[in-house]
Amino acid sequence: IPRTDLRLSSIVYKEGEIQPTAIAAISAQAVYTEEAILLRLSWHDPTESKTAPFDAVSFALLADRHLKWHVGSLRSWPSSKEGPTLDLSYWAASQPTAREAVVKDAAVLETGQEQGHPLESQASYLDGEWMVVMKRPLHPEMADGVHLEPGKPIFIGFMVWDGGNEEQGRRRANSNWVNFVLRSTSLGRTADSPGTRR
């Protein structure tokens, strides 16, 4: 399955200095069926944190490509309480399953203020590396959820929280927005992004 490696960074400031985040990169692989997409995410983390502050990962989908300029960078999202919503699929080491919701802030999933829709998921931590698999419907039940169509490009972005580094809320490692498209190839039904390794 093709793999995309993405660098992560943060711009959260405290007393005039950027608060460092611990996770520098994430790898993503995706396959899909007629009904759902499976994303396998992996990243290096020196500690396994299952209690608050806990390890977590999320991917955000943005279907309207013009909204990218309104949303801005994931590093600065949300820029205000009135900011735009994003379709987030969110997994936390403290929870039994992943969840999806359209929200204005990832913190509402982190704190449980928004329960969202449960997603099938599996996770493992071995030798300093997390591997998380989430299964998301191509056509979610949520009214404002992003619908995934083969051949139609959208934007996807990733956020990772390292609980061992006391990362919560906006203190997280973020990827850039990248193009994401479902394709049928000789390898099967896969998803491509810039930087994909085959």
PyMOL commands that set and color helices and strands:
alter all, ss='L'
color gray80, all
select helices_A, chain A and resi 65-71+74-76+107-110+163-165
alter helices_A, ss='H'
color red, helices_A
select strands_A, chain A and resi 3-7+13-14+17-18+25-32+36-44+56-62+86-92+98-103+117-126+129-137+154-161+173-174+178-185+188-192+196-197
alter strands_A, ss='S'
color yellow, strands_A
deselect
rebuild
show_as cartoon
